[in-house]
């Protein structure tokens, strides 16, 4: 069996569709617009708030975890990381002309990954 050459990486390349800062909703007035005019779709582990993007605006999203549902910062951060990763991998399920807010619900941190994918898929299907 041949060994890998010195310095060769055995890791797989990173996926290219990232969920970086330019793809996120940041401004308070944009978040307020989505909450005011958006439609809520409730799932088992998350709530989606979906609003039509203003004319010529790209798909933007935000991820939130409420302190009421996740008391410790570690749990809130983990919930947000899982939602960001879910959105990064399955963004193709969302229409391009929307602004989206994902809100974590209790149980998200302990849920198996396949259940999160199924919940997200069902929610995006209902909001389309």
C-alpha positions in Angstrom: 0.0 0.0 0.0 1.4 3.4 -1.0 1.6 6.2 1.5 0.5 9.7 0.7 3.4 12.0 -0.3 4.8 14.2 2.5 2.7 17.3 2.9 -0.3 15.9 1.1 -3.6 16.6 2.8 -6.1 13.8 3.2 -8.9 16.2 4.1 -11.7 16.8 1.6 -12.0 20.2 0.0 -14.4 22.6 1.7 -17.8 23.2 0.1 -17.9 26.4 -1.9 -21.4 27.8 -1.2 -20.6 29.6 2.1 -23.0 31.5 4.3 -20.8 34.5 4.9 -21.5 38.0 6.2 -22.7 39.5 2.8 -25.4 36.9 2.6 -26.8 37.7 6.1 -29.3 40.3 7.2 -27.6 42.7 9.5 -29.4 46.0 9.7 -32.1 46.4 12.4 -34.5 48.0 9.9 -34.2 45.1 7.5 -34.9 42.6 10.3 -37.8 44.7 11.4 -39.1 44.7 7.9 -39.0 40.9 7.7 -40.7 40.5 11.1 -43.4 43.1 10.2 -44.2 41.9 6.6 -43.0 38.3 6.7 -44.9 35.1 7.0 -44.1 32.6 9.8 -43.8 28.9 9.2 -43.4 26.8 12.3 -41.5 23.6 12.3 -40.5 21.2 15.1 -37.0 22.6 15.6 -37.2 26.0 14.0 -39.4 28.9 12.9 -38.9 30.5 9.5 -40.0 34.1 8.9 -40.1 34.7 5.2 -40.6 38.0 3.4 -40.3 39.0 -0.3 -37.1 40.8 -0.9 -37.2 44.4 -2.1 -36.8 44.9 -5.8 -33.3 43.8 -7.1 -32.2 42.6 -3.7 -30.4 39.2 -3.3 -31.3 36.3 -1.0 -30.4 37.3 2.6 -30.9 35.4 5.8 -30.4 35.7 9.5 -30.2 33.1 12.3 -31.4 33.7 15.8 -31.7 31.8 19.1 -33.6 33.4 21.9 -32.3 33.6 25.4 -35.7 32.5 26.7 -35.3 29.1 24.9 -31.5 28.6 25.3 -30.4 29.9 28.7 -26.6 29.4 28.3 -24.6 31.2 25.6 -22.9 27.9 24.6 -26.3 26.4 23.7 -27.4 29.5 21.9 -24.2 29.6 19.8 -24.5 25.9 19.0 -28.1 26.3 17.9 -27.0 29.2 15.6 -24.1 27.3 14.2 -26.3 24.3 13.4 -28.9 26.6 11.7 -26.2 28.4 9.7 -24.7 25.1 8.5 -28.2 23.8 7.6 -28.8 27.0 5.6 -25.4 26.8 3.9 -25.9 23.2 2.8 -29.6 23.5 1.8 -29.9 27.1 0.6 -31.0 25.7 -2.8 -34.4 24.8 -1.3 -35.2 28.5 -0.7 -36.4 30.9 -3.5 -33.8 33.5 -4.5 -36.1 36.5 -4.1 -36.7 36.2 -0.3 -35.3 37.4 2.9 -35.4 34.7 5.6 -35.0 34.6 9.4 -34.4 31.2 11.0 -35.3 31.1 14.7 -34.1 28.1 16.8 -36.6 26.3 18.9 -36.0 24.1 22.0 -34.6 20.7 21.1 -32.6 21.8 18.1 -29.2 21.2 19.7 -30.1 17.6 20.6 -31.9 16.7 17.4 -30.3 14.3 14.9 -29.0 16.1 11.8 -31.4 14.1 9.5 -34.4 15.4 11.5 -33.2 19.0 11.1 -32.9 18.5 7.4 -36.4 17.0 7.2 -37.8 19.9 9.3 -36.1 22.6 7.2 -37.2 20.9 4.0 -40.8 20.7 5.2 -40.8 24.4 6.3 -39.4 25.7 3.0 -41.9 23.6 1.1 -44.7 25.2 3.1 -43.4 28.8 2.6 -43.1 28.5 -1.1 
